[in-house]
Amino acid sequence: MAGGLLHAADQAPADAVAWPPPGRHILPGMANLHSHAFQRAMAGLAERRGEGDDSFWTWRQTMYGFAARLSPDDLKAIAAQLYVEMLRAGYTQVCEFHYLHHQPDGSAYATPEAMSLALVEAAEEAGIGLTLLPVLYMTGGFDERPLAEHQRRFGHSVEAYARLHQRLRALNASQLTVGMAIHSLRAVPQAPLAEVLADAELSSGPIHIHIAEQAAEVDDCIAQRGARPVRWLLDHAPVDARWCLVHATHMDAGETRDLAHSGAVAGLCPSTEANLGDGLFPLADYLDAGGRFGIGSDSNSSISLVEELRWLEYGQRLRARQRNVAARKAYAHVGAELFAHALQGGAQAAGIDMGRLAPGARADALVLDEDSPWLAAREGRVLLDSLVFAGNDPLVRDVMVAGRWQVRDFQHRDQARIAARYRQTVQRLARS
């Protein structure tokens, strides 16, 4: 291993670092394909019942209020803490779906990309790979109404968005990939969506979009555009392997089949989808059609790749009243299948070569705790089944990103300082 990449033994440079790392159980690093970093600091703040039935839409009001108070320094402190937690959980890359662009009143910072830079600096500080996905957000609904006051710091024109994207692509930061995100079909009208997708520079990297997360979104899309959201997107955009459709929870059979055939990745976030009461993705039909998926922590109320994979499967079991749903062939191991799908789909959505221990891939590795009772007498696919389904103790002992150790013996190299700054930030925000 040299230059942050894995090399064949007979092709490694003279300064290559010894590989593999010490340990019996070594796995590739995982990409977290959907994160809103700032929401980590509001975890637990929206768990009080309101006057009526609570939903994603009532949770969103709490989120807006919290987002309005954050500065670039606040965001950096929160994101660095989050990224340390992700590394300790086994994520070595994060796709940051970033729409918190401007000052609370919607005016630009003196450095327009200040909030984006906070994320880049936090990722470098923590040592995690970052796929930064600046979000285009233009309207408050399918009816193209203007952004509400609490949404103004999210908004861009197409021209301003292109300038932001250009500035971010020019950054000289290690382990940074810049892609593009469309917040949702309700937030970007048809004409500007076509405009940004036709821009070769904007659309050259990964393209992510929230879609079909809520039943109300599906109803509004049908009313305003005459089609369900995933169907409309497939019919009006060049959806291919560059794309990650985040959530895609509410699809009919045709949408499920055609999304699978497109080569795009479904970005599944089971802990957040459960927290918000979104619904369950049609996993069995999607996999039977050859679909690809990865996992994300989204609102970051839980930072555990094990929990995301476990609850992806458990939700399907509860709906189907069957076991081992994600294993679509006889005698397949469900934990191993889930992990393999998430590695491949996550790497594709992140836009980098990772998620495999092979020449040319980035040298990311997870070393599991071989002394854990949960892994006693476990090898091969059974090891992965046990990682996903056996117990809740931390099992990722060491984490390497691009050839550098970021976590050793369960501890991040700088976690005490980063956690202290995070606590100070959250305490101050609570008083404001």
C-alpha angles and dihedrals in degrees: 000000000000137000090022092295134101117247134190110260094248093048101045117122119248092255094053117140118238114271141229102040117237116278141080099244113051123168134176118262117261129232118228099215100193130038139151098194099194092059091068089080094053095052107133095017096100100049098101116101117244129216093278137017112321123224143152088290094057091043088054091063091058089048092052092052093050094045091054091066100054127108126191090262090051091050092049092051093048095044094048091053090047093049092051088053091049092052092050089051092053102262111134098175131037129198104213111205095202123190102145094101112142143036116287093265091053097255119132124257116244084255100043094207094049095122092046090050089054089061094045091051092046091052092049091047092052095039099235125136113251132210101190114205110187107202128231107217119171115149140034098233148345088286087065094238115167120269114275119243093263091052098051096096088060098055133107138166114231090255095050090045091053090051091051091049091050092052092050093049089054093058117115100217129143118248093005124142120179120209135157134259132198106203094217141308089266091056099047120048121223099259098052090042090057090046097055093043090053091055105097094206096047094047099040095095134044115322118205131184137175107234141169092354095139133036089228089058090054092050093049092048092052091048096048104030104023096239142070113268100252091043091050092050094048090050097046107033135052094249109185141131092312091067133089116190105202116218100344083181101153108054132140122227095270094050091048092052096044095046089053091050093049093072092235123133124246108223106216122191105179099174092052094039088054093045091052096041092239101149138244128301116235092246102162095052091043094052092045087057091052097259126168126221142175134188134245138181094222106176090023097226084135126032105194128113087195092057093048092052094041095050093043087062096037092053089054091048092052092050097044096033087225136108132240094019097163091057099082098179129062114272094008116142111240097208092049091047093050093047094048093049092048092049093052097040093044093052091048093049091047092052097230138103103256140111095076134082096225139110113288096024122111111268099250118147140171117206112201124215103264090189094060114115088221090066098043111133091000123133138157117351092353087060090059092045088054093045090056102036110023116087134313104261115121107263101177105094103171133020128197124191120189091342097311126108111237098166125035124176090355093303127110112227093242105019099123095057094042092048092049091053090047092053092050090049095050093045091053092047090051090057095047 
